[in-house]
């Protein structure tokens, strides 16, 4: 499994999270999902993926992302 995240700060001060979820199949990376989330600063966005091959404990994969902007950088 591979996860790529591209955050972008909107004019309203929210964060757009663009994700790309890949799975390794036969030695190749295959894009399986590309969700986008609009999230307020310090709020959490989550995506749960019920893949063909679940995690070792049998549960689906769950990714939680919490953007925290450093106000002094802006």
DSSP file (Angstrom, degrees, kcal/mol; ACC not computed):
  #  RESIDUE AA STRUCTURE BP1 BP2  ACC     N-H-->O    O-->H-N    N-H-->O    O-->H-N    TCO  KAPPA ALPHA  PHI   PSI    X-CA   Y-CA   Z-CA
    1    1 A X              0   0    0      0, 0.0     2,-0.4     0, 0.0    22,-0.2   0.000 360.0 360.0 360.0 139.1    0.0    0.0    0.0
    2    2 A X  E     -A   22   0A   0     20,-2.3    20,-3.1     2,-0.0     2,-0.4  -1.000 360.0-164.0-134.7 137.4    1.3    3.5   -0.8
    3    3 A X  E     -A   21   0A   0     -2,-0.4     2,-0.4    18,-0.2    18,-0.2  -0.985   3.1-172.0-124.5 126.8   -0.4    6.8    0.2
    4    4 A X  E     -A   20   0A   0     16,-2.3    16,-2.0    -2,-0.4     2,-0.4  -0.964   6.4-168.2-115.5 136.5    0.4   10.2   -1.3
    5    5 A X  E     -A   19   0A   0     -2,-0.4     2,-0.5    14,-0.2    14,-0.2  -0.990   9.2-173.4-128.4 129.7   -1.0   13.4    0.2
    6    6 A X  E     -A   18   0A   0     12,-2.4    12,-2.1    -2,-0.4     2,-0.3  -0.948  12.8-162.5-121.5 109.2   -1.0   16.8   -1.4
    7    7 A X  E     -A   17   0A   0     -2,-0.5     2,-0.4    10,-0.2    10,-0.2  -0.706   7.7-176.3 -91.9 143.2   -2.2   19.6    0.9
    8    8 A X  E     -A   16   0A   0      8,-1.9     8,-3.5    -2,-0.3     2,-0.5  -0.995  21.1-135.5-136.6 130.9   -3.3   23.0   -0.4
    9    9 A X  E     -A   15   0A   0     -2,-0.4     6,-0.2     6,-0.2     2,-0.1  -0.743  23.5-143.6 -87.1 128.7   -4.4   25.9    1.8
   10   10 A X    >   -     0   0    0      4,-2.6     3,-1.7    -2,-0.5    -1,-0.0  -0.354  26.7-104.5 -84.6 168.4   -7.6   27.6    0.4
   11   11 A X  T 3  S+     0   0    0      1,-0.3    -1,-0.1     2,-0.1    -2,-0.0   0.788 122.0  58.8 -61.8 -27.8   -8.3   31.4    0.6
   12   12 A X  T 3  S-     0   0    0      1,-0.0    -1,-0.3     2,-0.0     3,-0.1   0.466 121.6-107.3 -82.4  -0.8  -10.7   30.7    3.4
   13   13 A X  S <  S+     0   0    0     -3,-1.7    28,-0.4     1,-0.3    -2,-0.1   0.512  79.5 125.6  88.9   4.7   -7.9   29.1    5.5
   14   14 A X        -     0   0    0     26,-0.1    -4,-2.6    27,-0.0     2,-0.5  -0.374  58.6-119.5 -86.4 174.1   -9.1   25.6    5.1
   15   15 A X  E     -AB   9  39A   0     24,-3.4    24,-3.1    -6,-0.2     2,-0.7  -0.970  12.1-152.3-121.1 125.2   -6.9   22.7    3.9
   16   16 A X  E     -AB   8  38A   0     -8,-3.5    -8,-1.9    -2,-0.5     2,-0.6  -0.862  14.3-161.3 -93.0 119.0   -7.7   20.7    0.7
   17   17 A X  E     -AB   7  37A   0     20,-3.3    20,-2.4    -2,-0.7     2,-0.6  -0.907   4.5-168.2-103.6 118.8   -6.2   17.2    1.1
   18   18 A X  E     -AB   6  36A   0    -12,-2.1   -12,-2.4    -2,-0.6     2,-0.3  -0.936  12.0-168.8-107.8 119.9   -5.8   15.3   -2.1
   19   19 A X  E     -A    5   0A   0     16,-2.7     2,-0.4    -2,-0.6   -14,-0.2  -0.782  16.8-166.4-110.0 151.0   -5.0   11.7   -1.6
   20   20 A X  E     -A    4   0A   0    -16,-2.0   -16,-2.3    -2,-0.3     2,-0.5  -0.970  10.2-163.3-132.8 120.6   -3.8    8.9   -3.9
   21   21 A X  E     -AC   3  33A   0     12,-3.0    11,-3.0    -2,-0.4    12,-1.3  -0.912  10.5-174.8-107.5 125.1   -4.0    5.4   -2.6
   22   22 A X  E     -AC   2  31A   0    -20,-3.1   -20,-2.3    -2,-0.5     2,-0.4  -0.860  11.7-156.6-118.2 152.1   -2.0    2.8   -4.5
   23   23 A X  E     - C   0  30A   0      7,-2.2     7,-2.6    -2,-0.3     2,-0.6  -0.977  23.0-121.9-124.5 141.8   -1.7   -1.0   -4.1
   24   24 A X  E     + C   0  29A   0     -2,-0.4     2,-0.4     5,-0.2     5,-0.2  -0.738  36.5 173.1 -82.5 123.1    1.2   -3.1   -5.2
   25   25 A X  E >   - C   0  28A   0      3,-3.0     3,-2.0    -2,-0.6    -2,-0.0  -0.979  67.6 -20.0-134.3 121.1    0.0   -5.8   -7.7
   26   26 A X  T 3  S-     0   0    0     -2,-0.4     3,-0.1     1,-0.3    -1,-0.1   0.865 128.5 -49.6  50.8  42.1    2.4   -8.0   -9.5
   27   27 A X  T 3  S+     0   0    0      1,-0.2     2,-0.3     0, 0.0    -1,-0.3   0.488 119.5 102.8  81.3   3.4    5.3   -5.6   -8.9
   28   28 A X  E <  S-C   25   0A   0     -3,-2.0    -3,-3.0    -5,-0.0     2,-0.5  -0.886  72.1-120.4-120.0 150.6    3.4   -2.5  -10.1
   29   29 A X  E     -C   24   0A   0     -2,-0.3     2,-0.5    -5,-0.2    -5,-0.2  -0.793  30.1-167.5 -86.3 125.5    1.7    0.3   -8.3
   30   30 A X  E     -C   23   0A   0     -7,-2.6    -7,-2.2    -2,-0.5     2,-0.4  -0.967  21.3-127.9-117.0 123.9   -2.0    0.5   -9.2
   31   31 A X  E     +C   22   0A   0     -2,-0.5    -9,-0.2    -9,-0.2     3,-0.1  -0.570  34.1 168.7 -69.3 122.7   -4.1    3.6   -8.3
   32   32 A X  E     +     0   0A   0    -11,-3.0     2,-0.3    -2,-0.4   -10,-0.2   0.604  61.2   5.2-112.8 -17.2   -7.1    2.3   -6.4
   33   33 A X  E     -C   21   0A   0    -12,-1.3   -12,-3.0     2,-0.1    -1,-0.4  -0.963  44.3-172.5-164.3 148.1   -8.6    5.5   -5.0
   34   34 A X        +     0   0    0     -2,-0.3   -14,-0.1   -14,-0.2     2,-0.0  -0.444  23.4 173.1-143.1  67.4   -8.1    9.3   -5.1
   35   35 A X        -     0   0    0    -17,-0.1   -16,-2.7     1,-0.0     2,-0.4  -0.337  17.0-150.6 -74.6 157.9  -10.4   11.0   -2.6
   36   36 A X  E     -B   18   0A   0    -18,-0.2     2,-0.4    -2,-0.0   -18,-0.2  -0.979   9.5-167.3-127.3 142.7  -10.3   14.7   -1.7
   37   37 A X  E     -B   17   0A   0    -20,-2.4   -20,-3.3    -2,-0.4     2,-0.6  -0.994  15.8-150.8-131.9 136.1  -11.2   16.3    1.6
   38   38 A X  E     +B   16   0A   0     -2,-0.4     2,-0.4   -22,-0.2   -22,-0.2  -0.945  32.6 177.5-103.1 116.9  -11.8   19.9    2.5
   39   39 A X  E     -B   15   0A   0    -24,-3.1   -24,-3.4    -2,-0.6     2,-0.1  -0.946  29.3-124.3-129.1 138.7  -10.8   20.2    6.2
   40   40 A X    >   -     0   0    0     -2,-0.4     3,-2.4   -26,-0.2    27,-0.2  -0.473  54.0 -78.0 -73.0 152.5  -10.6   23.0    8.7
   41   41 A X  T 3  S+     0   0    0    -28,-0.4    27,-0.2     1,-0.3    -1,-0.1  -0.295 119.1   9.3 -52.9 130.1   -7.3   23.6   10.4
   42   42 A X  T 3  S+     0   0    0     25,-3.1    -1,-0.3     1,-0.3     2,-0.2   0.425 100.4 121.2  74.5   4.0   -6.8   21.0   13.2
   43   43 A X    <   -     0   0    0     -3,-2.4    24,-0.7    24,-0.2     2,-0.4  -0.616  61.1-122.1 -88.3 157.8   -9.8   18.9   12.1
   44   44 A X  E     -D   66   0B   0     -2,-0.2     2,-0.4    22,-0.2    22,-0.2  -0.851  19.6-165.8-107.4 135.3   -9.4   15.3   11.2
   45   45 A X  E     -D   65   0B   0     20,-2.8    20,-3.0    -2,-0.4     2,-0.4  -0.898  12.8-168.6-110.8 146.5  -10.3   13.7    7.9
   46   46 A X  E     -D   64   0B   0     -2,-0.4     2,-0.4    18,-0.2    18,-0.2  -0.988  13.9-170.3-138.6 146.4  -10.4    9.9    7.5
   47   47 A X  E     -D   63   0B   0     16,-2.3    16,-2.8    -2,-0.4     2,-0.5  -1.000   9.5-158.2-133.0 135.5  -10.7    7.4    4.7
   48   48 A X  E     -D   62   0B   0     -2,-0.4     2,-0.6    14,-0.2    14,-0.2  -0.952   6.4-161.4-116.9 132.9  -11.3    3.7    5.2
   49   49 A X  E     -D   61   0B   0     12,-3.3    12,-2.1    -2,-0.5     2,-1.3  -0.947  11.7-161.0-121.4 115.6  -10.4    1.3    2.6
   50   50 A X        -     0   0    0     -2,-0.6     4,-0.1    10,-0.2    10,-0.1  -0.754  30.4-172.9 -92.1  90.0  -11.8   -2.2    2.4
   51   51 A X        -     0   0    0     -2,-1.3     3,-0.3     2,-0.1     4,-0.0  -0.300  40.2-108.7 -82.9 165.1   -9.1   -3.7    0.1
   52   52 A X  S    S+     0   0    0      1,-0.3     2,-0.6    -2,-0.1    -1,-0.1   0.845 119.9  41.0 -58.3 -33.4   -9.0   -7.1   -1.4
   53   53 A X  S    S-     0   0    0      0, 0.0    -1,-0.3     0, 0.0    -2,-0.1  -0.873  88.9-157.8-118.0  96.3   -6.2   -7.9    1.0
   54   54 A X        -     0   0    0     -2,-0.6     6,-0.2    -3,-0.3     5,-0.1  -0.094  35.8 -73.4 -66.5 170.9   -7.1   -6.4    4.4
   55   55 A X    >   -     0   0    0      4,-1.9     3,-2.7     1,-0.1    -1,-0.1  -0.075  58.0 -90.6 -57.3 166.6   -4.5   -5.6    7.1
   56   56 A X  T 3  S+     0   0    0      1,-0.3    -1,-0.1     2,-0.1    -2,-0.1   0.800 128.3  53.2 -55.3 -32.7   -2.9   -8.5    8.9
   57   57 A X  T 3  S-     0   0    0      2,-0.1    -1,-0.3     1,-0.1     3,-0.1   0.416 119.0-109.4 -85.8   4.6   -5.5   -8.4   11.7
   58   58 A X  S <  S+     0   0    0     -3,-2.7    -2,-0.1     1,-0.3     2,-0.1   0.331  79.1 125.7  88.8  -8.2   -8.3   -8.6    9.1
   59   59 A X        -     0   0    0      1,-0.1    -4,-1.9    -5,-0.1    -1,-0.3  -0.469  66.8-102.3 -81.6 154.8   -9.5   -5.0    9.6
   60   60 A X        -     0   0    0     -6,-0.2     2,-0.2    -2,-0.1   -10,-0.2  -0.326  43.7 -95.6 -68.3 159.5   -9.8   -2.6    6.7
   61   61 A X  E     -D   49   0B   0    -12,-2.1   -12,-3.3    -6,-0.0     2,-0.4  -0.567  41.9-168.7 -73.6 140.3   -7.1    0.1    6.3
   62   62 A X  E     -D   48   0B   0    -14,-0.2     2,-0.5    -2,-0.2   -14,-0.2  -0.989   5.9-168.3-135.1 125.2   -8.0    3.4    7.9
   63   63 A X  E     -D   47   0B   0    -16,-2.8   -16,-2.3    -2,-0.4     2,-0.4  -0.957   3.2-170.6-113.6 128.1   -6.0    6.6    7.2
   64   64 A X  E     -D   46   0B   0     -2,-0.5     2,-0.4   -18,-0.2   -18,-0.2  -0.978   3.4-171.8-120.1 130.8   -6.6    9.7    9.4
   65   65 A X  E     -D   45   0B   0    -20,-3.0   -20,-2.8    -2,-0.4     2,-0.5  -0.980   8.2-174.0-126.3 131.7   -5.1   13.0    8.5
   66   66 A X  E     -D   44   0B   0     -2,-0.4     2,-0.3   -22,-0.2   -22,-0.2  -0.920  15.4-150.1-125.5 104.4   -5.1   16.1   10.7
   67   67 A X        -     0   0    0    -24,-0.7   -25,-3.1    -2,-0.5     2,-0.5  -0.574  12.8-173.8 -75.2 133.7   -3.6   19.3    9.0
   68   68 A X        -     0   0    0     -2,-0.3     2,-0.3   -27,-0.2   -27,-0.1  -0.913  11.5-153.2-129.1 103.5   -2.1   21.7   11.5
   69   69 A X        -     0   0    0     -2,-0.5     2,-1.0     1,-0.1     3,-0.1  -0.543  14.3-131.8 -78.4 138.6   -1.0   24.9    9.9
   70   70 A X    >>  -     0   0    0     -2,-0.3     3,-1.9     1,-0.2     4,-0.7  -0.807  17.3-160.2 -87.9 103.5    1.8   26.8   11.5
   71   71 A X  T 34 S+     0   0    0     -2,-1.0     3,-0.5     1,-0.3    -1,-0.2   0.770  85.8  63.3 -59.7 -28.6    0.3   30.3   11.6
   72   72 A X  T 34 S+     0   0    0      1,-0.2    -1,-0.3     2,-0.2    -2,-0.0   0.705  97.8  57.3 -71.4 -18.0    3.8   32.0   11.9
   73   73 A X  T <4        0   0    0     -3,-1.9    -1,-0.2     1,-0.2    -2,-0.2   0.785 360.0 360.0 -80.3 -28.3    4.7   30.7    8.5
   74   74 A X     <        0   0    0     -4,-0.7    -1,-0.2    -3,-0.5    -2,-0.2   0.472 360.0 360.0 -74.3 360.0    1.8   32.4    6.7
